[in-house]
């Protein structure tokens, strides 16, 4: 691993700068703030697409220090990262925009 020197380091990121090779834990830690990077895993012959971040990374969407007033705190939101759908982030953002009143009388 480029970070912790663990010998089992099958992961790399196609979007990060450099040629880092990571173990599972370091790869997840390195992507806490960039969860939509494309992770690949060595399968013994070549690097193939990996669902590591989908399976391991939990993103807290809370509005610190308080919870978001628009979403009940017991709801869970699942995001699916599909590089073939570039509009997903816009659609996700639109769903959580606060309702706006027109203000006209």
Protein Blocks (a to p, Z undefined) as FASTA:
>chain_A
ZZlopablcbccfkbgcjddcdfklmmmmmmmmmmbccdddehjaccddfklmmmmccdf
bdcfbdcfkbcfkbccdddddfklmklmmmmmmmmgccddekiZZ
